[in-house]
Amino acid sequence: MARSKKDAEAEVRSWGFNHVFTWTDGPNAYYSPHRHQALSTHLLLRGELTISYPDDKEPRKETFGPGARVDVDANRRHEVWMGPEGCTYVIGE
């Protein structure tokens, strides 16, 4: 059973993140390589998210689905693709 937005946001807050919100991207959305100044997390609720770290020695794409937690370290350059159904996830910053 899918968890509610409220429960998912409470879970992300319990991990120590103060700025928590739910975000939805449309089908095949793409975020070009970028960085965040602090650790961020993504708890997937619906759809798929594929992430890659282009500065890694051997960059590879990794895909995650509902229930997955994806953490991105502060200042780690990454790029993200959403699946064909789009993606809804809770972000913690």
C-alpha positions, 0 to 999 in steps of 0.5 A, spaced: 500 500 500 502 506 498 504 511 504 500 518 504 504 524 503 503 526 510 507 520 513 512 520 507 514 527 509 514 525 517 519 520 515 523 524 512 523 529 517 525 523 522 531 523 518 534 530 520 531 534 515 528 541 516 526 543 509 521 537 507 516 537 501 513 533 496 515 534 488 512 531 482 516 531 475 512 530 469 514 524 464 521 524 462 523 530 465 531 531 466 535 535 470 542 537 467 548 536 472 548 540 478 549 541 485 546 542 492 550 546 498 547 541 503 546 533 503 539 532 500 535 526 500 529 523 496 524 518 498 520 516 492 513 515 492 511 514 485 514 512 478 522 512 477 528 516 478 535 515 474 541 518 477 548 519 475 554 522 478 558 525 471 564 527 475 565 519 478 571 516 475 566 511 471 559 514 471 553 510 471 546 511 471 542 507 477 534 507 477 530 507 483 522 506 484 517 507 489 520 506 497 527 507 495 531 513 498 536 516 494 541 521 498 546 526 494 552 528 498 553 536 499 556 539 492 556 532 489 554 534 481 549 529 479 544 529 473 537 526 474 532 523 469 524 521 470 521 515 468 516 515 462 510 515 468 513 521 471 515 521 478 513 523 485 518 524 491 519 527 498 525 531 498 529 533 504 534 538 505 
